[in-house]
Amino acid sequence: MPTELAGGLDSLLSMVQMPGDVPVAVVGTNSGGPRNAGLLAVQILALGQPELQEKLLRFKQELVEKVRAAHAGLQAQLGQQAQKS
């Protein structure tokens, strides 16, 4: 959060420099922030709910597959560009 003091750095430091025994969960404020906040909440809740743990695991496995597919697509695109050079 921007402030007059240090352009918001003071706000950041107040969250990330908490002493022991003062847990703080911080997620980004960009467009992915709300999604990441929801995922953090699900991960916390899943600690005590096996069914939710399974759903979270499936979600993360699907995410891995999406990343692998995107990586493969990028590698193919880079390979095509290299052949043209």
Steps between C-alpha positions, in 0.01 A plus 500: 500500500665827391556747779675832529779334697740303277243457220338198665820327605401554862177307436688213342754483780226503766374172353819317410703586809265366765672349801461137600160401640323750270410299188416701192386365164566741216381464141558731207276793425519462123236325290595159642466615861138398561554160338813440706321609817229245430757227435679586824172471689425163338847372590447598863153344514623185325733428791203362692281376215621199300239549227616857447862378500416266212332777301793732560744230389300444179497876437877520546555197273288667231703816545822304447359358176401849378849630571659202324278552195581872492871419531482247216321755283761763573784258428339409167459866412861574590612201294313630198653844542848347527448306177402822318822671611 
